[in-house]
Amino acid sequence: MGTVSFPGLGLELQLNRVAFHIGSWPVYWYGIIIAAGFLLAVMYCSRQAPRFGIRQDDIIDMLFFAVPLCIIGARVYYIIFYPELYRRADGSWDFGAMVRIWDGGLAIYGGVIMAVITLLVFCRVRNIRFLAFADLGAHGMLIGQLVGRWGNFVNIEAYGGPTSLPWRMGIYQYVDGVRQYVEVHPTFLYESLWNLLGLILLIRVSKKHRKFDGQIFLSYFAWYGVGRGFIEGLRTDSLYFLNTPIRVSQVFGFATAAVAIVALVILLSRKHDPARLWVNQMKAHPRLVALVYPEGEGGAWLEQQKKRLERDFARTEEYAIPRDGTPEAVSELIAALKARKDLAEVLVKQKK
């Protein structure tokens, strides 16, 4: 249990890091909140995927690789720049502490770097335009980050230095080995609100003013990098370059923001043909999918598939198998359809 107060607002909260137990195994609020942010991001991106020319199935397939790799990336990044936290008194590595991510210690930029690398490889293999997928993913990143920061609140971490501002946060921390009450900047809240505002702006830009693939991706780095750079300067738990006073995330934030802003200024000054957007190319050249079903049994299955495929930029051909058709004839039909080079996929409904 930990006590957190907001004296200027007249609030005091008792926080328990453990939400509940499954047997003797504790389930932490930190993990629940991170998972909630992830699910909200996936739900939003899945609904908005057609606006960027991305299929929902590709999102799910990509996440099978991205989720574990991004967790590893976020943890490794944190360990690299905070190694002393994972060493025993004798100097040896404490590998058990390294894997206990529920205790905190996930660096957002480590996850972002790994997400970009994973998406690059995935898009290359699937022949999808990376920048279009990245535009969609930028929304998900902001959703996950604005929700995930509340996991830091429950853990009573990611806060700033002393302040007397009306929204200051009161906590107990050890100062020179003595537990003391201090009032600090709630930097987790600053970043969550900054990400919320950024999300609102990016949604508006993507719906009304998106001119080229990659515009939202660059806007994400510009917006988040500036905010993170300033907020990081307030924090007391920053990761530093080795033994220097240089804050890793502050430098990374400002550097990526600068690059993104310059790129945006250059690219937005040019004329862009809407036909070059990936979504418009997908609409102009839809996939062709064959739907094969027993005669008289298409019904809801047929309508469901057609609706889903239309959303995924595909047009369909329908083939009703005669009731008196032999298994051999059905197999020959399916084999012939699969042999056609103009067909991207053949979907078959089994008989009831």
N, C-alpha and C positions, 0 to 999 in steps of 0.2 A: 504494500500500500504506500502511496505517496500523496502528499498534500500540495495542491496547486491553488493559488488564489489570484484573483484580479481585483486588488484593493480599490482601484479607481472605479470599478463597476459593481463593487459590493458582492463579489462572487467568491466562494471557496469550495473546492471540489476534492473529494477523496478518490484517487485513481488506483485501480488494481490492474496490474499488467496482465494477470491471468483472467480470461473470460469464463472458462469452465474447465472441468477435467473429464477426460475419457479414461476411466479407470484411474490409474496413478499418473497418467500422462497429461500435463497441463497444455491447454490451448490458449495462446496469447492473443490479446487484442491487436497487437502489432501485425501479426499474420493475417488476422481476419480483415483488418482495414486494408492492407495491401491487396488481398484477394478481392475485396469489394471494389477497389479502384480498378483492378485489372478487368473484372467482369463488366463494369460499367463502360470501360473503354472498348472492350470487344463488342458489346451490344450496340454502342453508338456507331462504331466503325462498320459493323455488319449492315446496319440500316443505311448508312451513307455511302457504302461501297459503289453502288451503281453510278453515283455522280462523278466518280473518278475513273470509271472504266475497269473496276476491280471486281472479280467474282467473289462471292461470299465463301465458296469452297476453298479458294486460294488463301483467304485470311486464316481459316481454320488450319489448313495444312501448314502454313508458315508458322503459326503459333506453336505447333508441336516441336519445332526446332528453336524458335526464338525464346520461349519462356524459360526453359532450363539454362540456355546459354546466357541469357541476360542476367539471370540470378547469379550465375557463376562470374560473369563479367563485373557486376556491381560489387560482389564480395572481393574478388581479386584486386580490383582497383582500390578498395578500402584498405585491404591488407598491405598492399604495396606502399601506401603512403602513411600507414599507421602500424608498422610492423611490431613495435614494442608492446602493443596490446596483446599480441599472440605469442609472446615469448615467456618461458618460465624463468624463475629466479636464476637458474643455472645457465640461461642463455639459449636453451634448446627450444624448438618450435612446439607449441601446444596445438596440435592438429585438431583436437576435439573442440577447442575454442573457435578455430577457424570455420568449422561447419555449423556452429550454433547461430544461425542467422536470426533466429527468433529473439536473440538478445540485442538485436540491432546491429548496425554496421554494414549497411548497403549503400554504396555511393551511387547516386543517380547517374552521374556522368559515365561511370563504368558500364551501367546498363544501357545507356544511350549509345555509347560507342559500339557495344556488342550488337545492339539492335540494328544499327546501320550496316554493320558487316554482314550479319545474318540475312538481312533483307536484300543486300546487294547480290549475294550468292544465290538466294532463292529466286530472285527475279531473273537472273541470268539463266538459271536452269529451266525455269518455266516460260521463258521468253515474254516476260512482262516488263513494261517500262518502269524502271526503279523509281524515278522521280514522281510518277503518278501515284504509285503505291506509298511512297514516302509522304506525299501531301496528305493522304488519308491517315497514315500512321501518326502524323504530327498532332492531330486532334486527340488520338488515343493517348499519346505521351502526356499531354497536358492534363487530361482527365485523370490518368493514373497518378500523376504527380500531385495534383491539387487534393486528391483524396488521401493518397499515401502519407502526406505530411502529418495527418492527424494520428498516424501510428507513432510518429515522433513525440507528439503531445502526450499520448498515453504512457510512453516510456520516459517522459520528462527529459527529453534530449533535444538537440538542435535548437537551443535558445541562444540569446545574445548576451551582451554585457549589461552592466547596471544602467538603469534609466528611471526617471521620475515621471514619464509620460502617463497620461490618464489610463491608457490601455496596458500598462506594465503588468508583468506576470510575477507573482511571488512564489518562490520555491525555496527548498532547503538544499544546500549543497555544502560540500566540505571545502573549507578555505584554510590552507596551512594545517590540515589534519583535524580541524574543528568544524563540527556541523553548525552552519549558520543560516539564518534566513536572509535572502537577498531578493531584490526586485529587478527583473531583467526584461530585455526586449523579447517578445514572443515571436522570434524569427520564423518559426514553423508556420505561424499564422500569416505573416507577411508574404511568405512564398506561396502559400495556398491561395491567398486572395489575388496575388499577382498572376498566378496561373489561371485562376478563374476569369479574370479580366482578359487575359491573353486568349483564352479559349473562346470567349464571346466575340472578340475582335476577329480571330481567325475564321470562325464560322461565318461571320458576315462577309469577310473578304472572299472566302471560298465560294460563297453563293452568289455574290454580286460582282466581284472584281477580279476573279482569277483569270489570268491571261495566258499562262504557260505552266507546264508541268514543272514542279519544283518550287513554285512561288510560295506555297504554304510551308513547305519544308524549310526554306530559307527564312521565312518570317518567324517560324518557331524558334530557330536558333538566335535570330536577332532579338526577339522579345524575351525569351527565357534567359539568354546570355546576359543581357543588360541587367535584368532583375536579379539574377543569381549573383552577378558580380558585386552589386551594391549590398545585397542582403548578406552575402558571405562575409563582407567586411565587418558586420555587426556581431557575427557568431564567435563563440568562445571555444568551439570544438572543431575548428577547421582542420583539414588535412594540409600538411605543409610539404614543400619540396625538401626532402631529406632533413637537414638541420638548419634550414634557412627560414626567415620569417615570411617567405612567399607562400601565400595561400593557393593551393592547387586549383580548386574550383573557381576562385575569383579570376585567376589568370585565364583558365580555360573558358570561363563564361565570357569575359570581355573579348578574348581573342576570337572565339567563334562568332560572337555578335558582330564584331568589326568586319570579319570576312563576309558574313551573311548580308550585312547592310550594304557594303560596297557592291556585292553581286546583285542585290536587288535594285540598287540605283541604276546600274549599268543595264540590266535586263529589262527593267520597266521603262527605260527610255527608248527601247526599240519597239518596232511594230511586230505584232504576233498574229499569225493566222489561226483563227479558232479551229480550223480543220486539223491543225497539228496536235491539238490536245489528244491525249491517249483515249479519253472517253469518246471523243467524236470519231476517232479512227475505229474504235470497237463498234460503234453504231453503224459506221459506213461499211464495215466488213464483218458482219456477224458470223459466228460459227454456225455450221449446219449439223443438226442432231436428228437422228432417226428414232422415232418412237414406235416400238413394236408391241402389240397387245392382242390378246384373244378377242375375236369378234364378239361385240356386245358387252365386253367387260372393261372398256376404256374408262368410262365414267369419271369418277373423282380423281383417279390416278392420272388420267390423261390431262385433265384440266390443271391439276397440281403441277405436273411436269412442265406444261406449256407456260404457266405463269412464272415458275422458277427460272426456266430457260430464257424467257423474254427479259427478265430482270438481269440475267447474266449475259446479255447481248448475243443471243442465239435465236435462230429460226428453226423450225421443225418440219420434218416430213413424217407422215403417219402411215403405218402399215398394220392393217387388221388381219390377223391370222384366221383363215376360215375354220369353222367349227369341225369340219371333217378333214382338216389338214393332218397329214401324218407327221410324226416327230422328225422323220428324215427331211421332209419338205421344209419344215420350220428351221431346222439346222442349216439347210442350204441357203434359205433366205437370209438368216442372220450372218452366215459366213460371207455371202455376197455383199451385204451391206458393209460389213467390217472391212472388206477389201477395197471399197470405194475410197479414193484419195480425197474426195471433196467432203466426206463426212468426218466430223471431228469426234463423234461419239455415237454409240448405238445403245439405247436403253430398252430393256425388255421387261414387260410385266408378265409374271408367271400366272398360269391358270389357277383359279380358285380350287 
